[in-house]
Amino acid sequence: MRAVLLLLSLASAGAYGADYSSLPGSSLGFTATYQGEAFNGSFGEFVPQIRFDPARLPDSRFDVRILLASANTRNDERDETLKGNDFFDAAAQPEARYVATKFRALGGNRYAADGVLTLRGVSKPVSLSFTWTPGIKPVLDGSALLKRLDFKVGTGEWTDLDLIPNEVKVSTHLLLAPTKP
């Protein structure tokens, strides 16, 4: 009986792409501009659940949860502003979430994940372009371009596009390990 259950579990495991979790050294960052000067930031707390297999794109899935209060630009005043009501509103909406279920091969080890980002209660489509470096511990390097005002990030006086442009680049570097069943 155990042999039958083992065979069934192995067969069902092969029906999906491989599942991965992130390792230390993974990062989720962003680049924006304020008064013409670019600055970088990162989220110290995020949880990516990755199912990906280049040979089985229809079975792939990304589900990433981001704790907005973990935003860090190495500037205390800016960080408090980002976490406040006009930007992330982290007290009322503590988490952003990106879920992708459609994937496209772009050639070589390049892919695109077409998903939905939910931020501040607004859900919009976002495409993440990424490279996939396979191996025992694969690496995913990706980027996306967001329009912050589509998500109500930077309200009030912060809607002035001369002060802060609408586009924000998001980048990720994930060091991955297979998730144990």
N, C-alpha and C positions, 0 to 999 in steps of 0.2 A: 504494500500500500504506500509506504514512504517513497519508493522508487517512482510510482505513478505520480504522486504529488510533486516530487522533484522535477520530473520530466514536464509536467504541466506548468510549473512555475518557470522553468527555463524556456519553454516554448512561448509563454506569454511575455517574458522579458524580451525576447527577440522581436516581438511585434512592435516595439517602440524604439525610439532613439535612446541613446545612453543618457542617464540622469547624472547631473553634476552639481556639486556645491562649491562655493568659492573658498580659497585658501588665503591665509595671511599674505599681504602684499598686493591684494586686489584693490582696485580703486574705482571710484565714481566721482567724476569732477565736472566742472563747468567753467566756461570763460565768458565774461561779459565786459562791457565797457561803461565807465562812468565819467562824464565830462571829457570824453575823448581818450581816456586812459584805460587800457585793458587791465583786468584783474582776474586771477584764477581762484577758484574755490573747490571744495570737495565736501562730500558727505561721509562722515566717519562711520555711520551706521546704515547699512543697507544689506538686504538679504536676497540674493539672486537664486532662484531655482531654475536650473537650465536643463532642458532635454534637447539634445541636438545630435544629429547624425547626418553628415553631408549626403549620404546615400539614401536617407529617408526623410527628406525635408517635410513631407506632409505630416509626419509624426512628431515634429519638433515643436517646442514650446518654451518661451521665456516668461517668467513671472518674477518681477523684481519689486520688492517693497523698500521704500526709502524713508527713513526717519528724518523729517525736515528740520527738526531742532538740532540735528548733528551737522548742519551747514557750517563750514569754516573757511573764511577767506584770509585769516591771519590779521584781521583788523576788527577789534572788539566792537567799535561803533557800527561798522557796516554789518557785522554778523548779527547784532541785536536788531538792526533795521530789517535785515532779510527775514528773520524769524517772526517779526511783528505783523500786525494786521494788514499793512499796505503791500507786503510781499507774500511770504509763504503762509502767514497766519497759522503758525505751527501749533499754537495753543488750541485753536478750534479744529484744524485739519492737520493732525500730527503726521500723517503719512501720505506719500505719493506712491502710485503703483503703475508699473508698466507691464502690460501683458501682450505678448506677440504669439500668434498662432499661424501666421502665414510667412513663408520663407522663400526667397528667390536666390538662385545661384547667379553670381555676377562674373564668373570665370576665375580660374585658379582657385585660391583659397579665400575668395571674397564672396560675401553673401549680404543679403538685406533681410531684416526682420521687419515685417509690417505689423504694427501693433497699435495699442491704444494706451495713452498716458492719461491717468486721472490725477489731477493736481488742483487743490482748492475747490473740489466738487465739480470740476469741469473735465470732461473726457473728450479727447481729440486724437485723431490718428497721428502717429509718429512713426517714421521709418528710421531704423537704426542700420547703418552700413557697418559691416564688421569683417575682420579677417579671422580665420579659424586655423590655428596651428595645432594639428593633431598630435597625439602622443599619449603616454601613460598619464601625464598631467597636461591636458590641452590648455591653450591660451586663446582667449577671445579679446581682441582689441577693436573697439567700435566707437562710432560717433554719430551724433544726430544734431540737427539744427532746429531749435524751437523758437516760436514766436511767443514771448512771455505774456504779452497782452491777451493772447487767445486763452490763457489760463488765469487771467485776472491777477497776474504777478506784477506788482508795481502800479498800484492804483493811486488815486489822488494826484498830488503834484508830480509823482513819478511816471505819469503817462507821457510826459514831455520827451519826445524821441530825440531831441537835441541833447538832453541830459543823459538819458540811457536809451540806446537803440533797442529796437524790439527783438532782435535776434540774439539768442544765447546758444553757444555751442556746448553740448554735453558730450563727454568722452568717458569711456570705461576701459579698464584693463583688468581682465579677470583671469586669475590663475585658478585652474579648476582641478578637482579630484572627483573620481566616480563616487556616487552616493551608494553606500552599501544597502542592499535590499533588506 
